Amino acid sequence: MRASECTSPCSRHRLRCALQLAAILGLLAAIWLGGCGSAAEAEEWATAFDSGDGWVVGADAVADVKVADGVMQIHVHQPGQLAWAASEGQWQDFILQVDATQVAGPHDNEYGVLVRMDGDRRFYAFSISGDGYVRVARYDSGRWIVLGPDWTPHEAVRQGEATNSLEVRAEGAVFSFQVNGQSVAEVEDATLRAGSVGLYAGAFGEPDVVVEFDDLHVSLLD
């Protein structure tokens, strides 16, 4: 288990600030992919989560992260918390695609993809919410740095208990992000050059956010 405390600027009203006040307190340990070689050694890496083999799963009072019934499921039990699964492989320039489905819990939440992760200390987060918002940010040793506009509504996001197809393209310092085939953000930031990729979910003011991920595909860029 690992735990860290972080704060973040917040421009949205209602309950969204609750997460930024204590986003990773009691953080569930990252899930490390094992077996089948390192993901970063191949030009492509795909998984439909048909088996839990090679995954270290865990649970605590904060969250459950597990591979079951052909999906990676993240269930955040407590408000103001994040939990994630992270790959063992290191990636630099790539395109990542994954399907993310909220299956239960309040729509005022966040979930998405983490890239170029340096453990739980530093990473980029591409986030959407069950009520239709998007954001890109960098987490850096206890601080959230928003890249571009803060939480912004976007018509591309399917709200509520629905599936959203997420795509991240990372090439050098340039990142582009899509939801369901529509471009929702482009940013430049050269702070992190390589690292793990991850899948995550977070609860704001209400508990029991449940998100499932499936059909993950990562391909290296030339």
KOLBA-565805 format. One line per field, with one value per atom (N, C-alpha, C): residue in three letters; z, y, x; atom name. Coordinates in Angstrom, 2 decimals. Last residue first. Layout:
BEGIN
aa (ALA ...) $
c3 (Z ...) $
c2 (Y ...) $
c1 (X ...) $
at (CA ...) $
This chain:
BEGIN
aa (ASP ASP ASP LEU LEU LEU LEU LEU LEU SER SER SER VAL VAL VAL HIS HIS HIS LEU LEU LEU ASP ASP ASP ASP ASP ASP PHE PHE PHE GLU GLU GLU VAL VAL VAL VAL VAL VAL VAL VAL VAL ASP ASP ASP PRO PRO PRO GLU GLU GLU GLY GLY GLY PHE PHE PHE ALA ALA ALA GLY GLY GLY ALA ALA ALA TYR TYR TYR LEU LEU LEU GLY GLY GLY VAL VAL VAL SER SER SER GLY GLY GLY ALA ALA ALA ARG ARG ARG LEU LEU LEU THR THR THR ALA ALA ALA ASP ASP ASP GLU GLU GLU VAL VAL VAL GLU GLU GLU ALA ALA ALA VAL VAL VAL SER SER SER GLN GLN GLN GLY GLY GLY ASN ASN ASN VAL VAL VAL GLN GLN GLN PHE PHE PHE SER SER SER PHE PHE PHE VAL VAL VAL ALA ALA ALA GLY GLY GLY GLU GLU GLU ALA ALA ALA ARG ARG ARG VAL VAL VAL GLU GLU GLU LEU LEU LEU SER SER SER ASN ASN ASN THR THR THR ALA ALA ALA GLU GLU GLU GLY GLY GLY GLN GLN GLN ARG ARG ARG VAL VAL VAL ALA ALA ALA GLU GLU GLU HIS HIS HIS PRO PRO PRO THR THR THR TRP TRP TRP ASP ASP ASP PRO PRO PRO GLY GLY GLY LEU LEU LEU VAL VAL VAL ILE ILE ILE TRP TRP TRP ARG ARG ARG GLY GLY GLY SER SER SER ASP ASP ASP TYR TYR TYR ARG ARG ARG ALA ALA ALA VAL VAL VAL ARG ARG ARG VAL VAL VAL TYR TYR TYR GLY GLY GLY ASP ASP ASP GLY GLY GLY SER SER SER ILE ILE ILE SER SER SER PHE PHE PHE ALA ALA ALA TYR TYR TYR PHE PHE PHE ARG ARG ARG ARG ARG ARG ASP ASP ASP GLY GLY GLY ASP ASP ASP MET MET MET ARG ARG ARG VAL VAL VAL LEU LEU LEU VAL VAL VAL GLY GLY GLY TYR TYR TYR GLU GLU GLU ASN ASN ASN ASP ASP ASP HIS HIS HIS PRO PRO PRO GLY GLY GLY ALA ALA ALA VAL VAL VAL GLN GLN GLN THR THR THR ALA ALA ALA ASP ASP ASP VAL VAL VAL GLN GLN GLN LEU LEU LEU ILE ILE ILE PHE PHE PHE ASP ASP ASP GLN GLN GLN TRP TRP TRP GLN GLN GLN GLY GLY GLY GLU GLU GLU SER SER SER ALA ALA ALA ALA ALA ALA TRP TRP TRP ALA ALA ALA LEU LEU LEU GLN GLN GLN GLY GLY GLY PRO PRO PRO GLN GLN GLN HIS HIS HIS VAL VAL VAL HIS HIS HIS ILE ILE ILE GLN GLN GLN MET MET MET VAL VAL VAL GLY GLY GLY ASP ASP ASP ALA ALA ALA VAL VAL VAL LYS LYS LYS VAL VAL VAL ASP ASP ASP ALA ALA ALA VAL VAL VAL ALA ALA ALA ASP ASP ASP ALA ALA ALA GLY GLY GLY VAL VAL VAL VAL VAL VAL TRP TRP TRP GLY GLY GLY ASP ASP ASP GLY GLY GLY SER SER SER ASP ASP ASP PHE PHE PHE ALA ALA ALA THR THR THR ALA ALA ALA TRP TRP TRP GLU GLU GLU GLU GLU GLU ALA ALA ALA GLU GLU GLU ALA ALA ALA ALA ALA ALA SER SER SER GLY GLY GLY CYS CYS CYS GLY GLY GLY GLY GLY GLY LEU LEU LEU TRP TRP TRP ILE ILE ILE ALA ALA ALA ALA ALA ALA LEU LEU LEU LEU LEU LEU GLY GLY GLY LEU LEU LEU ILE ILE ILE ALA ALA ALA ALA ALA ALA LEU LEU LEU GLN GLN GLN LEU LEU LEU ALA ALA ALA CYS CYS CYS ARG ARG ARG LEU LEU LEU ARG ARG ARG HIS HIS HIS ARG ARG ARG SER SER SER CYS CYS CYS PRO PRO PRO SER SER SER THR THR THR CYS CYS CYS GLU GLU GLU SER SER SER ALA ALA ALA ARG ARG ARG MET MET MET) $
c3 (-34.29 -34.88 -34.56 -31.31 -32.48 -32.98 -30.12 -30.17 -31.43 -28.77 -29.89 -29.89 -26.70 -26.75 -27.92 -25.64 -26.73 -26.70 -23.83 -23.81 -24.94 -23.28 -24.63 -24.66 -20.44 -21.30 -22.59 -17.12 -18.32 -19.11 -14.99 -15.59 -16.89 -11.91 -13.32 -13.81 -9.32 -9.92 -11.42 -6.34 -7.79 -8.31 -3.52 -4.33 -5.81 -2.13 -2.31 -3.38 -2.89 -2.58 -2.89 -3.67 -2.38 -1.97 -5.64 -5.08 -3.74 -6.59 -6.03 -5.47 -9.53 -8.31 -7.90 -11.33 -11.02 -9.70 -14.03 -12.68 -12.57 -15.45 -15.53 -14.13 -16.93 -15.89 -16.19 -17.97 -18.25 -17.21 -16.99 -17.07 -17.58 -19.05 -17.81 -18.06 -20.22 -20.36 -19.02 -19.73 -21.06 -21.29 -18.24 -18.14 -19.53 -19.20 -17.87 -17.78 -21.42 -21.58 -20.26 -22.91 -21.62 -21.71 -24.56 -24.66 -23.27 -25.58 -24.70 -25.03 -26.54 -26.99 -26.10 -26.36 -25.77 -26.47 -27.82 -26.70 -26.08 -30.85 -30.14 -29.04 -30.95 -31.06 -30.26 -30.41 -31.73 -31.94 -27.68 -28.69 -30.07 -27.05 -26.42 -27.51 -27.18 -27.83 -26.93 -27.08 -26.35 -27.08 -27.43 -27.92 -27.32 -26.60 -26.25 -26.89 -26.95 -27.49 -27.17 -26.42 -25.46 -25.86 -27.88 -27.32 -26.27 -28.05 -28.96 -28.54 -27.31 -26.68 -27.60 -27.39 -28.26 -27.62 -26.07 -25.76 -26.77 -25.98 -26.72 -26.29 -24.92 -24.67 -25.49 -25.15 -25.72 -25.62 -22.63 -23.38 -23.87 -21.73 -22.15 -22.96 -18.81 -20.25 -20.52 -16.63 -16.74 -18.22 -17.36 -16.55 -16.77 -20.77 -19.34 -18.66 -23.07 -22.77 -21.26 -24.37 -23.24 -23.06 -26.32 -26.71 -25.62 -25.23 -25.77 -26.14 -22.20 -23.61 -24.08 -19.66 -20.26 -21.73 -17.93 -18.97 -19.54 -15.46 -15.80 -16.72 -16.98 -15.92 -16.35 -20.07 -19.23 -18.13 -19.73 -20.50 -19.56 -17.13 -18.45 -19.37 -13.70 -14.79 -16.09 -11.47 -12.39 -13.57 -8.15 -9.45 -10.24 -5.99 -6.57 -7.89 -5.12 -4.19 -4.74 -7.37 -5.99 -5.04 -9.69 -9.49 -8.01 -12.28 -10.83 -10.59 -14.76 -14.35 -12.83 -16.70 -15.63 -15.42 -18.44 -18.53 -17.47 -18.47 -17.96 -18.24 -18.98 -19.33 -18.71 -18.10 -18.11 -18.52 -17.66 -18.97 -19.05 -15.34 -15.71 -16.88 -15.02 -15.34 -15.69 -16.63 -15.48 -15.95 -17.53 -17.85 -16.60 -17.88 -17.04 -17.71 -17.95 -18.87 -18.24 -16.22 -16.08 -17.13 -15.89 -16.55 -16.41 -12.83 -14.01 -14.65 -9.91 -11.02 -12.18 -7.83 -7.56 -8.64 -8.06 -7.62 -7.35 -10.96 -9.75 -9.37 -13.16 -12.38 -11.01 -16.13 -14.67 -14.12 -18.69 -18.29 -16.76 -17.81 -18.71 -18.21 -16.98 -16.51 -17.43 -17.81 -18.14 -17.53 -15.94 -17.18 -17.20 -13.98 -14.34 -15.66 -11.35 -12.43 -12.70 -10.58 -10.31 -11.31 -10.42 -10.08 -9.61 -10.51 -11.77 -11.56 -8.07 -8.45 -9.75 -9.08 -8.28 -8.80 -11.80 -10.59 -9.95 -14.15 -13.94 -12.69 -16.69 -15.33 -15.17 -18.71 -18.46 -16.99 -21.32 -19.90 -19.68 -23.56 -23.28 -21.77 -24.93 -23.96 -23.84 -26.42 -26.56 -25.53 -27.02 -26.11 -26.35 -28.82 -28.85 -27.96 -27.93 -28.14 -28.40 -26.54 -27.55 -28.00 -24.00 -24.28 -25.26 -21.25 -22.59 -22.76 -19.48 -19.62 -21.07 -17.80 -18.89 -18.89 -15.84 -15.48 -16.54 -15.45 -16.18 -15.65 -12.76 -13.60 -14.25 -11.52 -11.93 -12.88 -8.75 -10.13 -10.26 -7.04 -7.08 -8.52 -4.93 -6.23 -6.04 -2.91 -3.11 -4.57 -1.92 -1.89 -2.14 -0.33 -1.05 -0.93 -0.77 0.07 -0.77 -2.64 -1.55 -0.83 -5.94 -4.92 -3.84 -7.91 -7.05 -5.92 -11.04 -9.94 -9.19 -13.04 -12.30 -11.15 -16.14 -14.98 -14.27 -17.36 -17.27 -16.10 -17.33 -18.56 -18.55 -14.71 -15.76 -17.00 -13.26 -13.10 -14.25 -11.57 -12.90 -12.70 -9.28 -9.61 -11.07 -6.50 -7.90 -8.26 -4.12 -4.66 -6.11 -1.57 -2.91 -3.14 1.23 0.25 -1.05 2.70 3.03 2.01 0.04 1.40 1.66 -2.15 -1.67 -0.27 -5.22 -3.79 -3.45 -7.52 -7.17 -5.67 -10.03 -8.57 -8.15 -12.94 -12.26 -10.75 -14.07 -14.28 -13.64 -14.76 -14.65 -14.92 -15.17 -14.16 -13.98 -18.52 -17.42 -16.44 -20.25 -20.20 -19.04 -20.85 -19.45 -19.34 -23.34 -23.14 -21.72 -24.39 -23.44 -23.34 -26.24 -26.18 -25.13 -27.56 -26.37 -26.28 -29.95 -29.59 -28.34 -29.97 -30.64 -30.32 -26.77 -28.02 -28.64 -24.41 -25.28 -26.66 -22.79 -23.55 -24.49 -21.43 -22.46 -23.35 -20.88 -20.61 -21.75 -20.62 -21.00 -20.66 -19.53 -20.96 -21.39 -16.17 -17.14 -18.55 -14.76 -14.82 -15.87 -13.88 -14.84 -14.85 -10.77 -11.68 -12.58 -9.42 -9.91 -10.94 -6.53 -7.98 -8.33 -3.54 -4.23 -5.71 -2.92 -3.12 -3.88 -0.71 -2.07 -2.10 1.51 1.56 0.20 -0.45 0.90 0.90 -2.85 -2.85 -1.43 -2.47 -3.60 -3.46 -0.85 -0.30 -1.31 -2.33 -0.97 -0.37 -4.72 -4.73 -3.32 -4.01 -4.35 -4.26 -3.54 -2.44 -2.75 -5.79 -5.03 -3.93 -6.68 -7.34 -6.56 -5.77 -4.91 -5.51 -6.75 -6.23 -5.48 -9.24 -8.02 -7.61 -10.52 -10.57 -9.21 -10.18 -10.62 -10.65 -8.13 -8.58 -8.98 -7.55 -7.79 -8.35 -5.12 -6.49 -6.59 -3.12 -3.27 -4.70 -1.58 -2.63 -2.60 0.01 0.14 -0.96 -0.28 -0.39 -0.35 0.22 0.45 0.30 -0.72 -0.69 -0.44 0.00 0.00 0.00) $
c2 (5.97 5.91 7.18 5.15 6.01 5.93 2.10 3.05 3.89 1.63 1.42 2.52 0.00 1.01 0.66 -0.63 -0.81 0.34 -2.23 -1.32 -1.65 -3.34 -3.19 -2.08 -1.54 -2.72 -2.31 -0.65 -0.39 -1.68 0.73 -0.44 -0.05 2.27 2.44 1.18 3.55 2.30 2.51 5.31 5.45 4.13 5.55 4.41 4.71 8.83 7.62 6.69 12.35 11.16 9.91 14.36 14.50 13.29 12.41 13.75 13.75 9.70 10.16 11.57 8.39 9.17 9.60 6.07 6.64 7.38 5.04 5.50 5.95 3.47 3.68 4.04 4.30 3.84 4.14 3.74 4.20 3.60 4.89 3.92 4.57 6.97 6.39 5.37 10.04 8.63 8.12 12.77 12.27 10.82 15.59 14.14 13.56 18.30 17.93 16.44 19.57 18.75 18.23 20.09 20.10 19.11 21.19 20.95 21.07 19.85 20.62 20.31 19.65 19.53 20.41 18.10 18.91 18.63 16.71 17.51 18.38 15.31 15.98 16.86 12.34 13.80 14.37 9.63 10.07 11.56 9.49 8.99 9.56 11.93 11.17 10.79 12.56 12.39 11.62 14.63 13.79 13.75 15.05 15.30 14.24 16.62 15.64 16.04 17.12 17.42 16.28 16.56 17.42 17.71 13.44 14.46 15.25 12.59 12.63 13.78 10.84 11.55 11.45 10.65 10.61 11.46 8.85 9.79 9.57 8.30 8.17 9.25 6.48 7.51 7.23 6.02 5.57 6.72 5.45 6.47 5.87 4.20 3.89 5.04 5.14 4.99 4.68 6.48 5.10 4.75 9.89 8.87 7.51 10.96 11.15 9.97 11.04 10.42 10.39 13.80 12.87 12.35 15.73 14.41 13.36 18.17 17.35 15.94 19.17 18.87 17.88 21.54 20.63 20.41 21.47 22.13 21.15 22.07 21.26 22.02 24.46 23.53 22.81 24.66 25.02 23.99 23.78 24.24 24.62 21.85 22.17 22.52 22.34 22.19 22.66 20.62 21.73 21.50 19.62 19.49 20.76 18.37 19.51 19.11 16.19 16.80 17.97 15.71 15.68 16.47 16.59 16.70 16.84 15.93 15.81 15.74 17.85 17.14 17.11 17.50 18.08 17.26 18.16 17.60 18.29 17.39 18.15 17.40 17.58 17.07 17.98 16.53 17.48 16.78 14.97 15.53 16.54 13.61 14.68 15.52 11.86 11.31 12.35 13.22 13.02 12.48 12.61 13.00 12.76 13.35 13.06 13.47 12.50 12.87 12.41 13.38 12.80 13.38 12.59 13.37 12.63 12.41 11.83 12.88 11.55 12.48 11.74 9.65 11.00 11.99 7.02 7.82 9.27 6.47 5.94 6.73 8.47 8.23 7.74 8.01 7.96 7.68 8.59 8.97 9.05 8.93 8.60 9.21 7.82 8.44 8.01 8.31 7.71 8.52 8.18 8.35 7.64 10.07 8.83 9.05 11.57 11.66 10.30 12.88 12.03 12.37 13.02 14.03 13.27 10.82 11.30 12.40 8.20 9.57 9.98 4.67 5.79 7.14 2.52 2.84 4.09 2.37 1.39 1.66 4.02 4.16 3.21 2.74 2.73 2.98 3.13 3.34 3.48 1.72 1.99 2.07 3.15 2.29 2.69 3.77 3.75 2.78 5.65 4.76 4.90 6.00 6.25 5.20 7.44 6.36 6.91 7.76 8.31 7.20 6.06 7.43 8.08 3.83 4.28 5.73 0.91 2.34 2.74 -1.59 -1.08 0.43 -2.03 -2.17 -1.54 0.21 -0.80 -0.88 0.59 1.11 -0.03 1.66 0.54 1.08 3.74 3.44 2.11 6.07 4.77 4.45 8.92 8.34 6.93 10.66 9.71 9.32 11.92 12.63 11.76 9.20 10.48 11.10 5.69 6.88 8.15 3.61 3.55 4.88 3.04 3.97 4.08 0.51 0.91 1.75 -0.51 0.34 0.84 -3.30 -2.55 -1.78 -4.40 -3.84 -2.96 -7.30 -5.86 -5.57 -10.01 -9.40 -7.91 -10.68 -10.71 -9.93 -8.68 -9.67 -9.54 -7.24 -7.74 -8.85 -4.47 -5.88 -6.12 -2.50 -2.53 -3.99 -0.74 -2.06 -1.87 1.74 1.31 -0.15 2.29 3.36 2.85 0.05 0.81 1.89 -2.06 -1.53 -0.74 -4.45 -3.71 -3.20 -5.58 -5.34 -4.53 -7.51 -6.73 -6.57 -7.82 -7.83 -6.93 -9.76 -8.53 -8.76 -12.18 -11.13 -9.82 -13.02 -13.47 -12.31 -12.41 -11.62 -12.03 -12.22 -12.97 -12.02 -10.37 -11.66 -12.52 -7.76 -8.13 -9.44 -7.29 -7.21 -7.61 -5.55 -6.47 -6.20 -4.91 -4.90 -5.90 -3.15 -3.88 -3.76 -2.86 -2.78 -3.60 -3.14 -1.97 -1.78 -4.09 -4.38 -3.09 -3.18 -3.84 -4.12 -2.21 -1.22 -1.86 -4.41 -3.81 -2.89 -7.17 -5.77 -5.17 -10.48 -9.51 -8.10 -12.09 -11.76 -10.69 -10.67 -11.74 -11.20 -7.90 -8.84 -9.89 -4.65 -5.72 -6.60 -3.52 -3.65 -4.86 -1.08 -2.44 -2.57 0.91 0.74 -0.73 0.92 0.65 0.45 3.56 2.14 1.95 6.25 5.75 4.25 7.86 6.46 5.80 10.70 10.18 8.74 11.95 10.62 10.14 14.39 13.52 12.12 16.47 15.31 14.18 18.60 18.87 17.71 17.63 18.34 18.62 16.55 15.67 16.38 18.85 17.92 17.02 20.29 20.67 19.67 19.28 18.85 19.22 19.98 19.12 18.77 23.30 22.08 21.27 24.61 24.72 23.34 24.60 24.21 24.38 25.12 26.24 25.88 24.43 23.98 25.18 23.10 24.21 23.70 20.52 20.97 22.20 18.34 19.37 19.87 15.16 16.16 17.16 12.59 13.67 14.68 9.04 10.37 11.39 5.65 6.76 8.06 2.26 3.55 4.61 -1.19 0.00 1.25) $
c1 (6.49 7.83 8.60 4.75 4.90 6.33 3.31 4.41 4.35 0.09 1.00 2.05 -2.18 -1.11 -0.19 -5.41 -4.45 -3.45 -7.94 -6.81 -5.84 -10.58 -10.00 -8.94 -11.93 -11.79 -11.11 -12.88 -12.07 -11.91 -15.37 -14.74 -14.04 -16.04 -15.72 -15.02 -17.91 -17.44 -17.27 -17.99 -17.83 -17.26 -18.50 -18.96 -19.05 -19.41 -18.62 -19.18 -19.24 -20.03 -19.21 -17.51 -18.18 -19.01 -15.64 -15.61 -16.34 -13.56 -14.83 -14.64 -11.98 -11.96 -13.36 -9.90 -11.21 -11.12 -7.66 -8.00 -9.45 -4.87 -6.31 -6.78 -1.63 -2.53 -3.98 1.75 0.39 -0.53 5.05 3.98 2.70 7.23 6.75 5.66 8.77 8.43 7.92 8.97 9.30 8.90 7.58 7.75 7.92 7.65 8.16 8.49 6.68 7.88 8.43 3.63 4.31 5.47 0.77 2.21 2.81 -2.44 -1.57 -0.11 -5.78 -4.39 -3.54 -9.00 -7.93 -6.62 -10.87 -11.38 -10.30 -11.91 -10.83 -11.40 -13.83 -13.79 -12.62 -13.92 -13.50 -13.47 -14.56 -15.50 -15.22 -12.29 -13.36 -14.35 -8.76 -10.05 -11.00 -5.93 -6.86 -8.20 -2.40 -3.76 -4.68 0.64 -0.38 -1.70 4.08 2.76 1.80 6.68 5.99 4.55 6.59 7.44 6.69 3.44 4.58 5.48 0.65 1.76 2.97 -2.74 -1.57 -0.49 -5.38 -4.31 -3.19 -8.85 -7.59 -6.63 -11.72 -10.71 -9.46 -15.08 -13.82 -12.81 -17.39 -16.67 -15.35 -20.54 -19.17 -18.61 -22.49 -22.28 -20.81 -24.16 -23.69 -23.60 -23.31 -23.95 -23.34 -22.71 -22.86 -23.55 -20.19 -21.47 -21.64 -18.56 -18.62 -20.04 -18.81 -18.31 -18.48 -19.47 -20.55 -20.10 -18.05 -17.85 -18.90 -17.12 -18.10 -17.81 -14.06 -14.84 -15.85 -11.76 -12.92 -13.88 -9.49 -9.85 -11.14 -7.60 -8.75 -8.97 -4.09 -5.24 -6.37 -3.38 -2.82 -3.99 -2.95 -3.91 -3.27 -1.18 -0.99 -1.93 -1.29 -1.93 -1.68 1.25 0.54 -0.09 2.71 1.78 0.99 4.45 4.91 4.00 2.41 3.84 4.14 0.20 0.41 1.91 -1.28 -0.06 -0.01 -4.32 -3.51 -2.25 -7.26 -5.91 -5.07 -10.75 -9.62 -8.33 -14.32 -13.00 -11.94 -17.72 -16.60 -15.30 -20.09 -19.78 -18.65 -20.63 -21.56 -21.05 -18.57 -19.87 -20.91 -15.63 -16.51 -17.85 -12.19 -13.55 -14.39 -8.71 -9.87 -11.17 -5.49 -6.56 -7.85 -2.64 -3.97 -4.90 0.81 -0.22 -1.55 2.78 2.13 1.23 4.60 4.39 3.73 4.38 4.88 4.50 3.91 2.77 3.17 5.89 5.29 4.06 5.57 6.78 6.32 3.79 3.78 5.17 2.79 4.14 4.26 -0.71 0.39 1.70 -3.95 -2.72 -1.58 -7.36 -6.08 -4.94 -10.40 -9.68 -8.34 -12.78 -12.09 -11.38 -14.70 -13.74 -13.14 -17.98 -16.82 -15.73 -21.08 -20.07 -18.83 -22.67 -22.11 -21.09 -22.27 -22.65 -21.99 -22.66 -22.18 -22.62 -21.67 -22.43 -21.86 -20.27 -21.34 -22.16 -18.67 -19.17 -20.34 -16.18 -17.62 -17.91 -13.90 -14.16 -15.66 -11.62 -13.03 -13.24 -8.65 -9.31 -10.77 -5.49 -6.95 -7.53 -2.62 -3.33 -4.81 0.29 -1.15 -1.80 3.52 2.56 1.17 6.68 5.77 4.82 7.12 7.54 6.58 6.66 6.29 6.72 7.40 7.64 7.39 5.38 6.20 6.31 3.49 4.90 5.80 0.70 1.46 2.88 -1.65 -0.56 0.21 -4.78 -3.94 -2.89 -5.96 -5.60 -4.87 -8.06 -7.39 -7.07 -8.71 -8.41 -7.86 -11.16 -10.08 -9.93 -13.47 -12.21 -11.01 -15.28 -15.21 -13.83 -14.59 -14.64 -14.58 -14.46 -15.44 -15.64 -14.21 -13.72 -14.78 -13.34 -14.46 -13.89 -12.51 -12.06 -13.28 -11.80 -12.80 -12.15 -11.12 -10.45 -11.47 -12.91 -12.67 -11.73 -13.67 -13.18 -12.99 -14.33 -15.37 -14.95 -11.80 -12.86 -13.85 -9.22 -9.58 -10.60 -9.53 -9.43 -9.74 -9.46 -9.04 -8.82 -11.29 -10.98 -10.55 -10.52 -10.93 -10.60 -10.27 -10.45 -11.04 -9.79 -10.99 -11.29 -8.56 -8.50 -9.77 -7.11 -8.27 -7.96 -5.53 -5.62 -6.85 -3.51 -4.70 -4.77 -1.29 -1.34 -2.50 -1.48 -1.87 -1.86 -1.00 -0.01 -0.36 -4.35 -2.97 -2.01 -6.94 -6.25 -4.80 -8.14 -7.58 -6.92 -9.13 -9.81 -9.31 -8.42 -8.63 -9.43 -7.62 -9.07 -9.43 -4.76 -5.37 -6.86 -1.82 -3.27 -3.73 0.80 0.37 -1.14 3.43 2.02 1.76 6.12 5.58 4.11 7.54 6.85 6.35 8.51 9.46 8.86 6.53 7.28 8.29 5.56 4.72 5.53 7.68 7.40 6.61 6.15 7.16 6.75 4.22 4.09 5.08 4.29 4.15 4.07 2.45 3.56 3.29 1.58 1.42 2.65 0.52 1.66 1.45 -1.47 -1.49 -0.38 -0.73 -0.85 -0.82 -2.70 -1.44 -1.68 -4.98 -4.76 -3.46 -4.45 -4.41 -4.18 -4.93 -5.31 -5.31 -5.31 -5.20 -5.68 -5.48 -4.89 -4.61 -6.87 -7.16 -6.60 -8.11 -7.42 -7.48 -9.02 -8.58 -7.82 -9.94 -8.68 -8.17 -12.42 -11.31 -9.98 -13.96 -13.70 -12.52 -14.53 -13.35 -13.01 -16.98 -15.76 -14.51 -19.44 -18.64 -17.29 -20.02 -20.62 -19.57 -17.76 -18.53 -19.02 -14.38 -15.78 -16.44 -11.74 -12.56 -14.04 -9.01 -10.33 -11.17 -5.73 -6.64 -7.95 -5.09 -5.18 -6.05 -3.05 -4.06 -4.03 -2.39 -2.20 -3.33 -0.59 -1.56 -1.32 -0.44 0.16 -0.95 0.40 -0.53 0.22 0.42 1.08 0.03 0.84 0.00 0.87) $
at (N CA C N CA C N CA C N CA C N CA C N CA C N CA C N CA C N CA C N CA C N CA C N CA C N CA C N CA C N CA C N CA C N CA C N CA C N CA C N CA C N CA C N CA C N CA C N CA C N CA C N CA C N CA C N CA C N CA C N CA C N CA C N CA C N CA C N CA C N CA C N CA C N CA C N CA C N CA C N CA C N CA C N CA C N CA C N CA C N CA C N CA C N CA C N CA C N CA C N CA C N CA C N CA C N CA C N CA C N CA C N CA C N CA C N CA C N CA C N CA C N CA C N CA C N CA C N CA C N CA C N CA C N CA C N CA C N CA C N CA C N CA C N CA C N CA C N CA C N CA C N CA C N CA C N CA C N CA C N CA C N CA C N CA C N CA C N CA C N CA C N CA C N CA C N CA C N CA C N CA C N CA C N CA C N CA C N CA C N CA C N CA C N CA C N CA C N CA C N CA C N CA C N CA C N CA C N CA C N CA C N CA C N CA C N CA C N CA C N CA C N CA C N CA C N CA C N CA C N CA C N CA C N CA C N CA C N CA C N CA C N CA C N CA C N CA C N CA C N CA C N CA C N CA C N CA C N CA C N CA C N CA C N CA C N CA C N CA C N CA C N CA C N CA C N CA C N CA C N CA C N CA C N CA C N CA C N CA C N CA C N CA C N CA C N CA C N CA C N CA C N CA C N CA C N CA C N CA C N CA C N CA C N CA C N CA C N CA C N CA C N CA C N CA C N CA C N CA C N CA C N CA C N CA C N CA C N CA C N CA C N CA C N CA C N CA C N CA C N CA C N CA C N CA C N CA C N CA C N CA C N CA C N CA C N CA C N CA C N CA C N CA C N CA C N CA C N CA C N CA C N CA C N CA C N CA C N CA C N CA C N CA C N CA C N CA C N CA C N CA C N CA C N CA C N CA C N CA C N CA C N CA C N CA C N CA C N CA C N CA C N CA C N CA C N CA C N CA C N CA C N CA C N CA C N CA C N CA C N CA C N CA C N CA C) $
